Amino acid sequence: MTGIVVKSTGSWYLVRETATGQLHRCRLRGKFKNKNLKVSNPLAVGDQVEFTVEEQTEGAGVIHHIEPRRNYIIRRSVHKSEHAHIVAANLDLALLVVTLVSPATSFGFIDRFLVTAEAYGIPVQLIFNKVDLYDEELAGYQEQILKMYRRTGYEGLRCSAHTGEGLADIDALLDGRVTLLSGHSGVGKSTLINALVPDLDIKTSEISEFSDKGVHTTTFAEMLEVRPGTYIIDTPGIKELGLVDIPPAQLAHYFPEMRALLNQCRYHNCQHVHEPGCAVREAVDKGKIALPRYDSYLSMLADQDNRH
């Protein structure tokens, strides 16, 4: 049978059968290696799998094949620095929930997420939550940030999970897609999901029961059905987002505003730091590339050089 992984505890996986929508508690047969990729989790939420149900275990199954992934969001593993952790796979869209207060999301975090999504071809929109807490000055600042990212090609929305502002726009974005919802802890992802899907308790009762088996599951994502054909993948709050498998020489390719200028630098291997005749640095000086974005690039470049 075929299905999609909708929840994982690291050793057991909840798989939704494609044909019936029935949920099966499955384990993985043998060791699965991800080609050229050292990961702490061989299977991720969103993975399409083939599995067999074992009659003697009341609907439990064994996963014996993982379909090739269309894309995925990946980060450095928290526990094993030399390993990566696949957050979720086979996504149509990623929504990054950011806040300017309680807590404030840094440009560095936003840009690392955007670079990771860009590297794997995943469209992203920024969701500015908690706008009900903004005073006039903060609202103006948030509008400037939104404009900066729009100039780069990334759309964004203002919303408040508490007042309902922007929720209809977010719901329209989700329609007919598998969407990853991500962000720091405390940015209001859970409140947002509860506001978008008020009857979620009914839909996740089976999954919750599966989660409450005494296994520590907070480091894993979970796919929730908003309505037929529309799914949100909820993820635990990410503290840090270390880049994975992006060599320093390729980093600028994942900044759209830099990518447009790469063939204009004097040197083909320009890293856009101190080389003469650098079109990227010239664009920064002229205000065509936003300084916070360039600072994020330099920060990531330093990380790339030092991560081993």
Stockholm file with secondary structure:
# STOCKHOLM 1.0

chainA/1-308         MTGIVVKSTGSWYLVRETATGQLHRCRLRGKFKNKNLKVSNPLAVGDQVEFTVEEQTEGAGVIHHIEPRRNYIIRRSVHKSEHAHIVAANLDLALLVVTLVSPATSFGFIDRFLVTAEAYGIPVQLIFNKVDLYDEELAGYQEQILKMYRRTGYEGLRCSAHTGEGLADIDALLDGRVTLLSGHSGVGKSTLINALVPDLDIKTSEISEFSDKGVHTTTFAEMLEVRPGTYIIDTPGIKELGLVDIPPAQLAHYFPEMRALLNQCRYHNCQHVHEPGCAVREAVDKGKIALPRYDSYLSMLADQDNRH
#=GR chainA/1-308 SS CEEEEEEECSSEEEEEETTTCCEEEEEECSCCCCTTCCBSCSCCTTCEEEEEECGGGTTCEEEEEECCCSCEEEEECSSCTTSEEEEEESCSEEEEEECSSSSCCCHHHHHHHHHHHHHTTCCEEEEECCGGGCCHHHHHHHHHHHHHHHHHTCEEEECCTTTCTTHHHHHHHHTTSEEEEECCTTSSHHHHHHHHCTTHHHHTHHHHHHHTSSCCCTTSCEEEEEETTEEEEECCCCSCCCCCSCCGGGGGGGSHHHHTTGGGSSSTTCCSSSCTTCHHHHHHHTTSSCHHHHHHHHHHHHHHHHCC
#=GC SS_cons         CEEEEEEECSSEEEEEETTTCCEEEEEECSCCCCTTCCBSCSCCTTCEEEEEECGGGTTCEEEEEECCCSCEEEEECSSCTTSEEEEEESCSEEEEEECSSSSCCCHHHHHHHHHHHHHTTCCEEEEECCGGGCCHHHHHHHHHHHHHHHHHTCEEEECCTTTCTTHHHHHHHHTTSEEEEECCTTSSHHHHHHHHCTTHHHHTHHHHHHHTSSCCCTTSCEEEEEETTEEEEECCCCSCCCCCSCCGGGGGGGSHHHHTTGGGSSSTTCCSSSCTTCHHHHHHHTTSSCHHHHHHHHHHHHHHHHCC
//
